Amino acid sequence: MYDELTRQDIAKMQEEIDYRVQQLRPKLIEDVQTARAFGDLSENFEYKCAKQDKNRNDARIRYLQRMIKTAKVIEEKSADDAAGLYDTVEILMENTGRSRSIQLVTTLRQDALKGWISKESPVGRAVMGHRAGERVYVDMENGKGYYIQILSITKGSDDGSIPIGSF
């Protein structure tokens, strides 16, 4: 399995890796050593917390490196009148009668609460490549789904303002 990421996604991940390796890791190692000097490790809460922070940082570095290694690089291009990556799409949920504005992003940057919807999510898959005025079916699998209508599309690009998510 691979994730479809843009060159900008990979660059942002590499930036985070560099920061975590060059700046954060030495500080966390120093914190572990300082806390270790406090004495008995079985009752040393500071040591446990410092070790946990260091391990969490190392896990994040491994995660980002694995993402870069297994990523499939994609382009952000789409037709001028069709929904594509980083475009803002106004949709009407037919089952509720409410409209919502979403921005299509890569999986690494998704945050549904902020309206950043992954192009690989059910709604993202349904909307990608379609035009304003079209009615599309959102397949939720197992024979379930619903219809949405695309009200408008505002073309966008990756300006770097959408952060990569954490795990």
VMD Tcl script that builds the backbone (N, CA, C; Angstrom):
set m [mol new atoms 501]
animate dup $m
set s [atomselect $m all]
$s set {name element resname resid chain x y z} {
  {N N MET 1 A 0.849 -1.184 0.000}
  {CA C MET 1 A 0.000 0.000 0.000}
  {C C MET 1 A 0.887 1.237 0.000}
  {N N TYR 2 A 0.508 2.202 -0.764}
  {CA C TYR 2 A 1.251 3.449 -0.812}
  {C C TYR 2 A 0.274 4.607 -0.697}
  {N N ASP 3 A 0.802 5.740 -0.285}
  {CA C ASP 3 A -0.006 6.953 -0.222}
  {C C ASP 3 A 0.343 7.821 -1.413}
  {N N GLU 4 A -0.645 8.442 -2.000}
  {CA C GLU 4 A -0.414 9.371 -3.100}
  {C C GLU 4 A -0.159 10.753 -2.501}
  {N N LEU 5 A 1.058 11.244 -2.686}
  {CA C LEU 5 A 1.468 12.518 -2.106}
  {C C LEU 5 A 2.068 13.417 -3.175}
  {N N THR 6 A 1.996 14.700 -2.950}
  {CA C THR 6 A 2.606 15.659 -3.875}
  {C C THR 6 A 4.059 15.893 -3.467}
  {N N ARG 7 A 4.806 16.520 -4.341}
  {CA C ARG 7 A 6.201 16.858 -4.019}
  {C C ARG 7 A 6.259 17.782 -2.800}
  {N N GLN 8 A 5.284 18.672 -2.687}
  {CA C GLN 8 A 5.217 19.591 -1.541}
  {C C GLN 8 A 4.999 18.818 -0.240}
  {N N ASP 9 A 4.158 17.774 -0.263}
  {CA C ASP 9 A 3.946 16.937 0.919}
  {C C ASP 9 A 5.267 16.310 1.363}
  {N N ILE 10 A 5.988 15.765 0.407}
  {CA C ILE 10 A 7.256 15.100 0.715}
  {C C ILE 10 A 8.267 16.105 1.252}
  {N N ALA 11 A 8.301 17.301 0.673}
  {CA C ALA 11 A 9.221 18.340 1.156}
  {C C ALA 11 A 8.877 18.740 2.592}
  {N N LYS 12 A 7.577 18.875 2.910}
  {CA C LYS 12 A 7.162 19.223 4.266}
  {C C LYS 12 A 7.543 18.112 5.253}
  {N N MET 13 A 7.373 16.859 4.839}
  {CA C MET 13 A 7.748 15.749 5.712}
  {C C MET 13 A 9.254 15.743 5.947}
  {N N GLN 14 A 10.038 15.995 4.912}
  {CA C GLN 14 A 11.486 16.014 5.054}
  {C C GLN 14 A 11.923 17.159 5.975}
  {N N GLU 15 A 11.250 18.304 5.875}
  {CA C GLU 15 A 11.520 19.426 6.788}
  {C C GLU 15 A 11.289 19.026 8.238}
  {N N GLU 16 A 10.172 18.331 8.475}
  {CA C GLU 16 A 9.865 17.900 9.836}
  {C C GLU 16 A 10.888 16.878 10.326}
  {N N ILE 17 A 11.291 15.954 9.464}
  {CA C ILE 17 A 12.308 14.970 9.841}
  {C C ILE 17 A 13.598 15.681 10.222}
  {N N ASP 18 A 14.033 16.628 9.393}
  {CA C ASP 18 A 15.271 17.359 9.663}
  {C C ASP 18 A 15.194 18.078 11.010}
  {N N TYR 19 A 14.078 18.737 11.277}
  {CA C TYR 19 A 13.907 19.438 12.552}
  {C C TYR 19 A 13.969 18.455 13.720}
  {N N ARG 20 A 13.241 17.350 13.596}
  {CA C ARG 20 A 13.185 16.382 14.691}
  {C C ARG 20 A 14.539 15.714 14.940}
  {N N VAL 21 A 15.307 15.454 13.880}
  {CA C VAL 21 A 16.606 14.796 14.031}
  {C C VAL 21 A 17.672 15.771 14.520}
  {N N GLN 22 A 17.722 16.952 13.928}
  {CA C GLN 22 A 18.817 17.876 14.199}
  {C C GLN 22 A 18.594 18.752 15.426}
  {N N GLN 23 A 17.365 19.099 15.731}
  {CA C GLN 23 A 17.115 20.018 16.838}
  {C C GLN 23 A 16.414 19.357 18.020}
  {N N LEU 24 A 15.341 18.636 17.754}
  {CA C LEU 24 A 14.537 18.090 18.842}
  {C C LEU 24 A 15.185 16.882 19.508}
  {N N ARG 25 A 15.718 15.953 18.714}
  {CA C ARG 25 A 16.295 14.733 19.275}
  {C C ARG 25 A 17.425 15.024 20.275}
  {N N PRO 26 A 18.423 15.889 19.957}
  {CA C PRO 26 A 19.478 16.161 20.943}
  {C C PRO 26 A 18.931 16.723 22.263}
  {N N LYS 27 A 17.910 17.579 22.174}
  {CA C LYS 27 A 17.311 18.136 23.383}
  {C C LYS 27 A 16.622 17.039 24.201}
  {N N LEU 28 A 15.912 16.143 23.514}
  {CA C LEU 28 A 15.205 15.075 24.217}
  {C C LEU 28 A 16.186 14.086 24.856}
  {N N ILE 29 A 17.285 13.803 24.187}
  {CA C ILE 29 A 18.315 12.920 24.759}
  {C C ILE 29 A 18.917 13.562 26.002}
  {N N GLU 30 A 19.156 14.853 25.935}
  {CA C GLU 30 A 19.683 15.583 27.095}
  {C C GLU 30 A 18.687 15.553 28.253}
  {N N ASP 31 A 17.394 15.692 27.947}
  {CA C ASP 31 A 16.358 15.625 28.985}
  {C C ASP 31 A 16.349 14.249 29.656}
  {N N VAL 32 A 16.508 13.184 28.870}
  {CA C VAL 32 A 16.540 11.828 29.422}
  {C C VAL 32 A 17.742 11.685 30.356}
  {N N GLN 33 A 18.903 12.162 29.910}
  {CA C GLN 33 A 20.114 12.064 30.732}
  {C C GLN 33 A 19.992 12.870 32.017}
  {N N THR 34 A 19.414 14.047 31.929}
  {CA C THR 34 A 19.219 14.883 33.119}
  {C C THR 34 A 18.276 14.195 34.105}
  {N N ALA 35 A 17.172 13.674 33.602}
  {CA C ALA 35 A 16.191 13.007 34.465}
  {C C ALA 35 A 16.769 11.725 35.053}
  {N N ARG 36 A 17.611 11.043 34.322}
  {CA C ARG 36 A 18.231 9.808 34.799}
  {C C ARG 36 A 19.106 10.096 36.028}
  {N N ALA 37 A 19.701 11.265 36.065}
  {CA C ALA 37 A 20.585 11.630 37.166}
  {C C ALA 37 A 19.823 11.916 38.460}
  {N N PHE 38 A 18.494 11.973 38.383}
  {CA C PHE 38 A 17.700 12.254 39.577}
  {C C PHE 38 A 17.670 11.083 40.553}
  {N N GLY 39 A 18.099 9.917 40.125}
  {CA C GLY 39 A 18.166 8.796 41.061}
  {C C GLY 39 A 17.391 7.584 40.610}
  {N N ASP 40 A 16.790 6.889 41.561}
  {CA C ASP 40 A 16.094 5.616 41.376}
  {C C ASP 40 A 15.138 5.673 40.178}
  {N N LEU 41 A 15.438 4.873 39.147}
  {CA C LEU 41 A 14.647 4.921 37.910}
  {C C LEU 41 A 13.252 4.316 38.077}
  {N N SER 42 A 13.071 3.424 39.041}
  {CA C SER 42 A 11.760 2.787 39.216}
  {C C SER 42 A 10.709 3.773 39.730}
  {N N GLU 43 A 11.156 4.846 40.386}
  {CA C GLU 43 A 10.214 5.839 40.912}
  {C C GLU 43 A 10.473 7.227 40.335}
  {N N ASN 44 A 11.159 7.286 39.235}
  {CA C ASN 44 A 11.563 8.561 38.652}
  {C C ASN 44 A 10.582 8.946 37.541}
  {N N PHE 45 A 9.569 9.723 37.902}
  {CA C PHE 45 A 8.536 10.120 36.938}
  {C C PHE 45 A 9.108 10.976 35.811}
  {N N GLU 46 A 10.034 11.864 36.134}
  {CA C GLU 46 A 10.651 12.726 35.113}
  {C C GLU 46 A 11.366 11.892 34.061}
  {N N TYR 47 A 12.043 10.842 34.511}
  {CA C TYR 47 A 12.757 9.962 33.579}
  {C C TYR 47 A 11.769 9.264 32.645}
  {N N LYS 48 A 10.687 8.740 33.213}
  {CA C LYS 48 A 9.684 8.048 32.395}
  {C C LYS 48 A 9.091 8.985 31.349}
  {N N CYS 49 A 8.789 10.231 31.740}
  {CA C CYS 49 A 8.218 11.205 30.803}
  {C C CYS 49 A 9.218 11.593 29.722}
  {N N ALA 50 A 10.462 11.817 30.123}
  {CA C ALA 50 A 11.489 12.189 29.150}
  {C C ALA 50 A 11.724 11.058 28.158}
  {N N LYS 51 A 11.760 9.834 28.647}
  {CA C LYS 51 A 11.953 8.660 27.784}
  {C C LYS 51 A 10.764 8.509 26.825}
  {N N GLN 52 A 9.566 8.743 27.338}
  {CA C GLN 52 A 8.361 8.650 26.514}
  {C C GLN 52 A 8.382 9.711 25.403}
  {N N ASP 53 A 8.776 10.933 25.723}
  {CA C ASP 53 A 8.869 12.002 24.718}
  {C C ASP 53 A 9.896 11.652 23.642}
  {N N LYS 54 A 11.041 11.120 24.059}
  {CA C LYS 54 A 12.092 10.730 23.108}
  {C C LYS 54 A 11.584 9.609 22.190}
  {N N ASN 55 A 10.914 8.620 22.767}
  {CA C ASN 55 A 10.393 7.502 21.966}
  {C C ASN 55 A 9.304 7.963 20.997}
  {N N ARG 56 A 8.467 8.900 21.440}
  {CA C ARG 56 A 7.419 9.439 20.571}
  {C C ARG 56 A 8.035 10.183 19.379}
  {N N ASN 57 A 9.095 10.938 19.639}
  {CA C ASN 57 A 9.798 11.652 18.567}
  {C C ASN 57 A 10.416 10.658 17.579}
  {N N ASP 58 A 11.066 9.620 18.101}
  {CA C ASP 58 A 11.684 8.612 17.234}
  {C C ASP 58 A 10.636 7.882 16.391}
  {N N ALA 59 A 9.468 7.613 16.980}
  {CA C ALA 59 A 8.388 6.952 16.239}
  {C C ALA 59 A 7.874 7.847 15.114}
  {N N ARG 60 A 7.754 9.132 15.386}
  {CA C ARG 60 A 7.293 10.076 14.350}
  {C C ARG 60 A 8.305 10.147 13.205}
  {N N ILE 61 A 9.587 10.146 13.524}
  {CA C ILE 61 A 10.633 10.160 12.489}
  {C C ILE 61 A 10.517 8.912 11.621}
  {N N ARG 62 A 10.369 7.746 12.250}
  {CA C ARG 62 A 10.238 6.490 11.479}
  {C C ARG 62 A 8.994 6.509 10.600}
  {N N TYR 63 A 7.888 7.023 11.144}
  {CA C TYR 63 A 6.638 7.109 10.391}
  {C C TYR 63 A 6.811 7.975 9.142}
  {N N LEU 64 A 7.410 9.153 9.313}
  {CA C LEU 64 A 7.601 10.066 8.183}
  {C C LEU 64 A 8.560 9.468 7.151}
  {N N GLN 65 A 9.622 8.830 7.603}
  {CA C GLN 65 A 10.564 8.202 6.675}
  {C C GLN 65 A 9.887 7.095 5.882}
  {N N ARG 66 A 9.040 6.308 6.533}
  {CA C ARG 66 A 8.311 5.231 5.851}
  {C C ARG 66 A 7.322 5.811 4.833}
  {N N MET 67 A 6.667 6.912 5.211}
  {CA C MET 67 A 5.730 7.558 4.286}
  {C C MET 67 A 6.450 8.031 3.025}
  {N N ILE 68 A 7.613 8.647 3.202}
  {CA C ILE 68 A 8.380 9.134 2.048}
  {C C ILE 68 A 8.838 7.960 1.187}
  {N N LYS 69 A 9.302 6.922 1.835}
  {CA C LYS 69 A 9.839 5.755 1.112}
  {C C LYS 69 A 8.774 5.058 0.274}
  {N N THR 70 A 7.552 5.000 0.771}
  {CA C THR 70 A 6.496 4.255 0.082}
  {C C THR 70 A 5.545 5.136 -0.717}
  {N N ALA 71 A 5.792 6.443 -0.759}
  {CA C ALA 71 A 4.864 7.371 -1.419}
  {C C ALA 71 A 4.903 7.243 -2.939}
  {N N LYS 72 A 3.758 7.467 -3.527}
  {CA C LYS 72 A 3.653 7.600 -4.975}
  {C C LYS 72 A 3.433 9.090 -5.234}
  {N N VAL 73 A 4.355 9.702 -5.983}
  {CA C VAL 73 A 4.271 11.146 -6.238}
  {C C VAL 73 A 3.237 11.398 -7.322}
  {N N ILE 74 A 2.316 12.325 -7.029}
  {CA C ILE 74 A 1.267 12.679 -7.984}
  {C C ILE 74 A 1.359 14.159 -8.302}
  {N N GLU 75 A 0.748 14.539 -9.402}
  {CA C GLU 75 A 0.685 15.944 -9.814}
  {C C GLU 75 A -0.648 16.533 -9.363}
  {N N GLU 76 A -0.694 17.844 -9.220}
  {CA C GLU 76 A -1.891 18.534 -8.739}
  {C C GLU 76 A -2.828 18.962 -9.870}
  {N N LYS 77 A -2.596 18.539 -11.073}
  {CA C LYS 77 A -3.328 19.061 -12.219}
  {C C LYS 77 A -4.706 18.428 -12.359}
  {N N SER 78 A -5.656 19.265 -12.784}
  {CA C SER 78 A -7.007 18.810 -13.108}
  {C C SER 78 A -7.546 19.730 -14.194}
  {N N ALA 79 A -8.649 19.315 -14.808}
  {CA C ALA 79 A -9.274 20.146 -15.836}
  {C C ALA 79 A -9.719 21.472 -15.217}
  {N N ASP 80 A -9.778 22.510 -16.038}
  {CA C ASP 80 A -10.113 23.851 -15.538}
  {C C ASP 80 A -11.482 23.940 -14.876}
  {N N ASP 81 A -12.420 23.119 -15.296}
  {CA C ASP 81 A -13.764 23.198 -14.734}
  {C C ASP 81 A -14.132 21.991 -13.865}
  {N N ALA 82 A -13.160 21.123 -13.581}
  {CA C ALA 82 A -13.423 19.932 -12.778}
  {C C ALA 82 A -12.720 20.035 -11.422}
  {N N ALA 83 A -13.283 19.365 -10.428}
  {CA C ALA 83 A -12.704 19.379 -9.083}
  {C C ALA 83 A -11.406 18.582 -9.067}
  {N N GLY 84 A -10.387 19.179 -8.471}
  {CA C GLY 84 A -9.089 18.525 -8.365}
  {C C GLY 84 A -8.446 18.832 -7.024}
  {N N LEU 85 A -7.240 18.382 -6.875}
  {CA C LEU 85 A -6.496 18.547 -5.638}
  {C C LEU 85 A -6.327 20.025 -5.279}
  {N N TYR 86 A -6.599 20.365 -4.038}
  {CA C TYR 86 A -6.511 21.702 -3.440}
  {C C TYR 86 A -7.611 22.658 -3.901}
  {N N ASP 87 A -8.585 22.172 -4.658}
  {CA C ASP 87 A -9.723 23.005 -5.044}
  {C C ASP 87 A -10.733 23.044 -3.896}
  {N N THR 88 A -11.415 24.166 -3.771}
  {CA C THR 88 A -12.483 24.304 -2.781}
  {C C THR 88 A -13.802 24.038 -3.496}
  {N N VAL 89 A -14.573 23.113 -2.936}
  {CA C VAL 89 A -15.810 22.667 -3.573}
  {C C VAL 89 A -16.972 22.905 -2.617}
  {N N GLU 90 A -17.983 23.583 -3.113}
  {CA C GLU 90 A -19.207 23.793 -2.348}
  {C C GLU 90 A -20.154 22.663 -2.730}
  {N N ILE 91 A -20.557 21.858 -1.731}
  {CA C ILE 91 A -21.429 20.712 -2.012}
  {C C ILE 91 A -22.742 20.848 -1.240}
  {N N LEU 92 A -23.780 20.263 -1.793}
  {CA C LEU 92 A -25.092 20.214 -1.144}
  {C C LEU 92 A -25.365 18.764 -0.779}
  {N N MET 93 A -25.541 18.518 0.505}
  {CA C MET 93 A -25.869 17.181 0.983}
  {C C MET 93 A -27.379 17.000 0.785}
  {N N GLU 94 A -27.751 16.173 -0.170}
  {CA C GLU 94 A -29.171 16.027 -0.503}
  {C C GLU 94 A -29.979 15.419 0.630}
  {N N ASN 95 A -29.360 14.556 1.432}
  {CA C ASN 95 A -30.112 13.898 2.508}
  {C C ASN 95 A -30.429 14.851 3.668}
  {N N THR 96 A -29.661 15.944 3.812}
  {CA C THR 96 A -29.920 16.894 4.902}
  {C C THR 96 A -30.360 18.265 4.395}
  {N N GLY 97 A -30.105 18.543 3.112}
  {CA C GLY 97 A -30.450 19.841 2.551}
  {C C GLY 97 A -29.469 20.941 2.938}
  {N N ARG 98 A -28.338 20.572 3.522}
  {CA C ARG 98 A -27.344 21.561 3.957}
  {C C ARG 98 A -26.163 21.580 2.992}
  {N N SER 99 A -25.608 22.767 2.830}
  {CA C SER 99 A -24.425 22.879 1.977}
  {C C SER 99 A -23.191 23.012 2.852}
  {N N ARG 100 A -22.063 22.660 2.258}
  {CA C ARG 100 A -20.796 22.691 2.994}
  {C C ARG 100 A -19.672 22.947 2.013}
  {N N SER 101 A -18.691 23.670 2.471}
  {CA C SER 101 A -17.513 23.945 1.654}
  {C C SER 101 A -16.383 23.021 2.114}
  {N N ILE 102 A -15.775 22.317 1.153}
  {CA C ILE 102 A -14.667 21.421 1.467}
  {C C ILE 102 A -13.485 21.750 0.560}
  {N N GLN 103 A -12.301 21.422 1.004}
  {CA C GLN 103 A -11.120 21.547 0.160}
  {C C GLN 103 A -10.520 20.162 0.021}
  {N N LEU 104 A -10.263 19.745 -1.206}
  {CA C LEU 104 A -9.704 18.423 -1.479}
  {C C LEU 104 A -8.191 18.453 -1.265}
  {N N VAL 105 A -7.695 17.551 -0.427}
  {CA C VAL 105 A -6.277 17.510 -0.089}
  {C C VAL 105 A -5.784 16.065 -0.134}
  {N N THR 106 A -4.474 15.887 0.032}
  {CA C THR 106 A -3.922 14.536 0.127}
  {C C THR 106 A -4.225 13.978 1.512}
  {N N THR 107 A -4.123 12.677 1.647}
  {CA C THR 107 A -4.439 12.003 2.906}
  {C C THR 107 A -3.620 12.550 4.064}
  {N N LEU 108 A -2.394 12.921 3.795}
  {CA C LEU 108 A -1.489 13.413 4.823}
  {C C LEU 108 A -1.961 14.719 5.452}
  {N N ARG 109 A -2.794 15.468 4.752}
  {CA C ARG 109 A -3.220 16.787 5.231}
  {C C ARG 109 A -4.687 16.848 5.622}
  {N N GLN 110 A -5.379 15.746 5.625}
  {CA C GLN 110 A -6.811 15.765 5.896}
  {C C GLN 110 A -7.125 16.172 7.332}
  {N N ASP 111 A -8.204 16.907 7.478}
  {CA C ASP 111 A -8.753 17.289 8.782}
  {C C ASP 111 A -10.205 17.687 8.527}
  {N N ALA 112 A -11.095 16.742 8.713}
  {CA C ALA 112 A -12.504 16.949 8.374}
  {C C ALA 112 A -13.123 18.103 9.151}
  {N N LEU 113 A -12.680 18.336 10.377}
  {CA C LEU 113 A -13.241 19.430 11.175}
  {C C LEU 113 A -12.925 20.795 10.578}
  {N N LYS 114 A -11.850 20.889 9.823}
  {CA C LYS 114 A -11.477 22.148 9.183}
  {C C LYS 114 A -11.910 22.186 7.717}
  {N N GLY 115 A -12.574 21.134 7.254}
  {CA C GLY 115 A -13.055 21.096 5.875}
  {C C GLY 115 A -12.025 20.604 4.880}
  {N N TRP 116 A -10.912 20.077 5.353}
  {CA C TRP 116 A -9.887 19.524 4.462}
  {C C TRP 116 A -10.171 18.034 4.303}
  {N N ILE 117 A -10.715 17.680 3.156}
  {CA C ILE 117 A -11.175 16.320 2.918}
  {C C ILE 117 A -10.205 15.597 1.988}
  {N N SER 118 A -9.802 14.396 2.377}
  {CA C SER 118 A -8.871 13.606 1.579}
  {C C SER 118 A -9.497 13.232 0.249}
  {N N LYS 119 A -8.698 13.283 -0.801}
  {CA C LYS 119 A -9.176 12.876 -2.119}
  {C C LYS 119 A -9.468 11.382 -2.170}
  {N N GLU 120 A -8.993 10.646 -1.158}
  {CA C GLU 120 A -9.208 9.201 -1.100}
  {C C GLU 120 A -10.394 8.819 -0.213}
  {N N SER 121 A -11.013 9.808 0.437}
  {CA C SER 121 A -12.190 9.538 1.267}
  {C C SER 121 A -13.396 9.308 0.353}
  {N N PRO 122 A -14.493 8.761 0.871}
  {CA C PRO 122 A -15.674 8.558 0.026}
  {C C PRO 122 A -16.160 9.843 -0.661}
  {N N VAL 123 A -16.223 10.951 0.071}
  {CA C VAL 123 A -16.668 12.217 -0.529}
  {C C VAL 123 A -15.632 12.706 -1.543}
  {N N GLY 124 A -14.354 12.629 -1.188}
  {CA C GLY 124 A -13.285 13.060 -2.089}
  {C C GLY 124 A -13.287 12.284 -3.393}
  {N N ARG 125 A -13.425 10.955 -3.290}
  {CA C ARG 125 A -13.473 10.114 -4.509}
  {C C ARG 125 A -14.672 10.463 -5.373}
  {N N ALA 126 A -15.798 10.754 -4.723}
  {CA C ALA 126 A -17.017 11.066 -5.470}
  {C C ALA 126 A -16.897 12.392 -6.214}
  {N N VAL 127 A -16.252 13.373 -5.610}
  {CA C VAL 127 A -16.186 14.729 -6.164}
  {C C VAL 127 A -15.057 14.893 -7.196}
  {N N MET 128 A -13.907 14.239 -6.978}
  {CA C MET 128 A -12.735 14.408 -7.857}
  {C C MET 128 A -13.099 14.181 -9.328}
  {N N GLY 129 A -12.730 15.143 -10.155}
  {CA C GLY 129 A -12.934 15.020 -11.595}
  {C C GLY 129 A -14.315 15.427 -12.085}
  {N N HIS 130 A -15.219 15.760 -11.167}
  {CA C HIS 130 A -16.566 16.153 -11.575}
  {C C HIS 130 A -16.689 17.672 -11.610}
  {N N ARG 131 A -17.758 18.151 -12.250}
  {CA C ARG 131 A -17.936 19.578 -12.490}
  {C C ARG 131 A -19.096 20.149 -11.678}
  {N N ALA 132 A -19.110 21.462 -11.547}
  {CA C ALA 132 A -20.200 22.144 -10.851}
  {C C ALA 132 A -21.525 21.822 -11.546}
  {N N GLY 133 A -22.554 21.597 -10.745}
  {CA C GLY 133 A -23.872 21.261 -11.262}
  {C C GLY 133 A -24.121 19.764 -11.333}
  {N N GLU 134 A -23.085 18.961 -11.230}
  {CA C GLU 134 A -23.257 17.509 -11.302}
  {C C GLU 134 A -23.725 16.954 -9.962}
  {N N ARG 135 A -24.478 15.883 -10.070}
  {CA C ARG 135 A -24.940 15.134 -8.897}
  {C C ARG 135 A -24.126 13.848 -8.862}
  {N N VAL 136 A -23.470 13.586 -7.720}
  {CA C VAL 136 A -22.604 12.407 -7.622}
  {C C VAL 136 A -23.014 11.550 -6.439}
  {N N TYR 137 A -22.709 10.269 -6.552}
  {CA C TYR 137 A -23.046 9.300 -5.508}
  {C C TYR 137 A -21.826 9.061 -4.630}
  {N N VAL 138 A -21.997 9.200 -3.330}
  {CA C VAL 138 A -20.932 8.922 -2.361}
  {C C VAL 138 A -21.130 7.492 -1.877}
  {N N ASP 139 A -20.234 6.619 -2.290}
  {CA C ASP 139 A -20.328 5.197 -1.965}
  {C C ASP 139 A -19.673 4.934 -0.617}
  {N N MET 140 A -20.474 4.512 0.356}
  {CA C MET 140 A -19.971 4.223 1.700}
  {C C MET 140 A -19.674 2.736 1.872}
  {N N GLU 141 A -19.726 1.981 0.789}
  {CA C GLU 141 A -19.498 0.529 0.761}
  {C C GLU 141 A -20.641 -0.226 1.417}
  {N N ASN 142 A -20.637 -1.517 1.240}
  {CA C ASN 142 A -21.689 -2.397 1.766}
  {C C ASN 142 A -23.077 -1.976 1.314}
  {N N GLY 143 A -23.167 -1.430 0.095}
  {CA C GLY 143 A -24.455 -1.044 -0.453}
  {C C GLY 143 A -25.046 0.228 0.119}
  {N N LYS 144 A -24.275 0.962 0.872}
  {CA C LYS 144 A -24.785 2.190 1.476}
  {C C LYS 144 A -24.104 3.395 0.846}
  {N N GLY 145 A -24.834 4.479 0.793}
  {CA C GLY 145 A -24.300 5.707 0.239}
  {C C GLY 145 A -25.380 6.767 0.156}
  {N N TYR 146 A -25.035 7.884 -0.444}
  {CA C TYR 146 A -25.968 8.997 -0.574}
  {C C TYR 146 A -25.501 9.888 -1.717}
  {N N TYR 147 A -26.382 10.786 -2.138}
  {CA C TYR 147 A -26.068 11.697 -3.236}
  {C C TYR 147 A -25.724 13.081 -2.707}
  {N N ILE 148 A -24.784 13.722 -3.396}
  {CA C ILE 148 A -24.473 15.120 -3.132}
  {C C ILE 148 A -24.457 15.846 -4.470}
  {N N GLN 149 A -24.677 17.122 -4.419}
  {CA C GLN 149 A -24.639 17.939 -5.624}
  {C C GLN 149 A -23.481 18.922 -5.496}
  {N N ILE 150 A -22.707 19.062 -6.552}
  {CA C ILE 150 A -21.596 20.007 -6.560}
  {C C ILE 150 A -22.155 21.360 -6.983}
  {N N LEU 151 A -22.128 22.321 -6.066}
  {CA C LEU 151 A -22.680 23.637 -6.351}
  {C C LEU 151 A -21.678 24.540 -7.073}
  {N N SER 152 A -20.431 24.548 -6.598}
  {CA C SER 152 A -19.415 25.386 -7.233}
  {C C SER 152 A -18.026 24.834 -6.935}
  {N N ILE 153 A -17.077 25.232 -7.778}
  {CA C ILE 153 A -15.680 24.818 -7.619}
  {C C ILE 153 A -14.823 26.067 -7.742}
  {N N THR 154 A -13.961 26.273 -6.745}
  {CA C THR 154 A -12.989 27.363 -6.789}
  {C C THR 154 A -11.614 26.726 -6.892}
  {N N LYS 155 A -10.942 27.004 -7.994}
  {CA C LYS 155 A -9.629 26.397 -8.214}
  {C C LYS 155 A -8.651 26.874 -7.147}
  {N N GLY 156 A -7.782 25.970 -6.720}
  {CA C GLY 156 A -6.798 26.288 -5.704}
  {C C GLY 156 A -5.461 25.632 -6.017}
  {N N SER 157 A -4.491 25.929 -5.196}
  {CA C SER 157 A -3.178 25.301 -5.340}
  {C C SER 157 A -2.590 25.130 -3.949}
  {N N ASP 158 A -1.527 24.372 -3.874}
  {CA C ASP 158 A -0.872 24.136 -2.597}
  {C C ASP 158 A 0.022 25.311 -2.270}
  {N N ASP 159 A -0.470 26.187 -1.392}
  {CA C ASP 159 A 0.319 27.355 -1.002}
  {C C ASP 159 A 1.122 27.098 0.274}
  {N N GLY 160 A 1.070 25.869 0.786}
  {CA C GLY 160 A 1.821 25.509 1.967}
  {C C GLY 160 A 1.133 25.844 3.268}
  {N N SER 161 A -0.074 26.382 3.228}
  {CA C SER 161 A -0.767 26.791 4.452}
  {C C SER 161 A -1.436 25.619 5.178}
  {N N ILE 162 A -1.659 24.521 4.496}
  {CA C ILE 162 A -2.295 23.370 5.131}
  {C C ILE 162 A -1.189 22.471 5.684}
  {N N PRO 163 A -1.140 22.315 6.997}
  {CA C PRO 163 A -0.052 21.523 7.593}
  {C C PRO 163 A -0.230 20.035 7.367}
  {N N ILE 164 A 0.862 19.298 7.464}
  {CA C ILE 164 A 0.755 17.841 7.423}
  {C C ILE 164 A 0.247 17.390 8.774}
  {N N GLY 165 A -0.534 16.335 8.768}
  {CA C GLY 165 A -1.133 15.876 10.005}
  {C C GLY 165 A -0.178 15.035 10.829}
  {N N SER 166 A -0.543 14.858 12.077}
  {CA C SER 166 A 0.217 13.969 12.941}
  {C C SER 166 A -0.566 12.677 13.068}
  {N N PHE 167 A 0.056 11.681 13.658}
  {CA C PHE 167 A -0.669 10.430 13.794}
  {C C PHE 167 A -1.241 10.286 15.166}
}
mol reanalyze $m
mol bondsrecalc $m
mol representation Tube
mol addrep $m
